[in-house]
Amino acid sequence: MNYLGKPLPNGDLIYQLAEQLFPICRSITGNGVRETLGILQQEIPELQVHEIPTGTPCFDWTIPKEWNIRDAWICDPSGEKIVDFKRSNLHVMGYSVPVDQRMSLDELQSHLYSVPEQPNAIPYVTSYYKERWGFCLTDHQRKGLKPGEYHVKIDSELTQGSLSYGEISLPGSSDQEVFLSTYVCHPSMGNNELSGPCVATFLAKWIKELHSRRYRYRIVFIPETIGSIAYLSLHKEEMQKGVIAGFNISCVGDNRDYSFLPSRAGNTVADRVGQHVLRHMAPDYKQYTFLDRGSDERQYCSPGIDLPVASVMRTKYGMYPEYHTSLDDLSLISPEGLFGGYMALIRCLEVLEQDCVPKATTPCEPQLGKRGLYPDLSMKGSANHVRQMMNLLAYSDGTKSLLEIGEIIDAPAWELRKHVDNLAAEGLLEYD
């Protein structure tokens, strides 16, 4: 195991950050996003927070009004508070306009949302671009509502404000860059929301501690969809020139599956690296196509943008029953699940950083034994542990990258790199 020589956190630290962020009510704009970014700045002071004003055009979109909420509830005919924003911020439909009214149950029903198939789940519902209001509750709660007069109140506001996002830029020895993106726009959900920014935060810590970075790194914490569109409207040209690989970081916290969603092109460096890593880390990983897209890869890979961005995930969004409900809580993610998602992405970055094109310097096989690289007693099974190194040498003709050789000989590129270093130290390999 290489990890480029850097110490790794345990999954508990990543999980503790998720616990800290979980209570915050986030949306695509507002103080919840700023509070979240402020906590991430304590972990990575290099994070710069930017604001894009309401009304700013971004390609075919416009930055919406800023939404903030202080409180919300429904009181039943007896005066009992039966739905309370302070118990779960999922109880209020995102971007609800303010309301303070009394109404019958029949009137209220048109503003209620529940999932009959999941009677104990509060659904996550939003209405960003049409002004309305609503409450979300379990279907069990909804079926228990009695006729009578209900008092509903949402203490929120939509104002001329801004959209907030965070960005980290870490220089490398090359102008080529690796792009990492995650989103900070959902309320209290574990795998769908918090796993991404928490894992990305610890990836940033690891990257910034590298003594020598081959690539420049651009890491963004944005609201999903409108955030990526807004960011691209500001940085499209420079990213198209510099980004050689990117990963959209989402749903990396549960301990069920590993998943891969390719870029639209399907054959970029990010695609090859992501699939190579998962084939060796989790051979039973779920393979999706770009037709299964659903997060910010929709924007990064869109025609006219065409960035090489893929997604390495645990269980993919939309493919687990708790998705977009209150059941996607802190019990759905785990230190082990988060660490697994983190390690998959660490391996991707390692492969990118350490890839090279090796070339053997001697005709025929070199005598490895006199250099202490081969067993000096030949018997059945004695050379098995050096077979990987011999296979590496056999394909080191100066035309194939380490990643390509790893694919040919079915060996993890990060393990091959140690052989490259050992052989190069003995003058038996050279590489660019």
C-alpha positions, 0 to 999 in steps of 0.5 A: 500500500502506497498512499504516496507516503501520507498518513490517512485518517480513520473513518471515525474522523470523517464520520464526526464531521458528518455528525457536526454538519447533519443538523444544518438546514441547507438549500441551494442558497442561504445561511445554511450553506454559509454555515456549512462552508464555515465549518469546512474552513475550520478543517481546510483554511485554504477554502475560499468562499465566493458569492454570486448575486441574485439575478446573475445570468449563468448560461440559460439560467439565473441565480435565484433569490436567496432563501432562509428559514427560521421556523415552521410548524403545523398545529392540529385542531387541538393546538398540538404542534404535529409537524415541526421544522425544529425536529426535522428540517425535512418537514418543510418543502425547500424554498417554501414562501412564508405563510401564516394561515388557518385552514381546513384539512381539505385545504391543507392536503394540497400542501402536504407531501408523503410517500405511501410506499414508505409510511415512516419516511419524511420525503425531501421535496423542493420547489426552487423556481416556482413560489409555493409552500408545503410541508413533508411528513410521514404517510403514517402521520398524514393518515392520522390527521383529523378533520378540523381547523389547522394553523400552519406557519412558515417563517421564511424569506426570499430576498435579493441575496446570493449563491455561496460556494467554496473553492480550494486551489492547490498548485502542482508542478504542471499546469494540468489539473485534477478537478474534484466537485461535491455539493452542499445544498441538501438538508439533513441527509447522510449518504446523499448529502454529507458523505460527499463534502466530508470525504472531499474535505479529507481528500483536500487535507491529504492532497495539500500534504503531498510534498510534490504534486504532479497536478494542480487541484481544483476542489469545489463545494457547490450547490448541485445543478445551479452551482455547477452551472454558475461555476462553469459560466465563470471558469469554463475556458480555463477548465477546458484547457487544464482539466485532465481528469475529474470526479464528482463526489456524491454518495460515498458513505454507506457500506453496501455497494461500490458504483461507477458512473462514466463521463459522457465520452466514456473513455477519458482518463478519469473513466479508465482510472476509476474503473481500474481502481474499482476492479481491484478494490471492489470487483463486484462494483455496479457499473452504470452508463451516462444514461443513469446520470443525475448529479453535476456530471450532467453539467460537466459533461454536457455538449460545449463543456465536455470535461472528463468527469466521472463518478466513483461512488458507494451506493449510487443516488436513487438506487437505495430505498432511503434516498431523498427521505429522512431514512437517509440519516446518520445510521445509513452512513458509517465510518467504514463506509466513508473510509471505503469511499475515501480510499477509492478516491485516494487510489484514483488520485494515486494512480493519476499522480504516479502514472508514467511510461516506463522503458526497460534499459536492458535487452532480454530479462535483466539478472534480478537476483544479483540485485536482490530483486529475485529469489536466489534459489529456484524451486516451484512457487519461489518466483510467484511473488516477483511475477508482477515485477517480471510482467511489468518489465515485459511490457515496459517498452516505452509506449505504454503507461503504467495504468495501461500495463496494469490493465494488461497484466491485471495488477493494480497500478499503485502496486506496480509503482513500487516495482518501477521505483525499485527497478529504476533505482537499479538502472533497469527502468527509466520513465518520463 
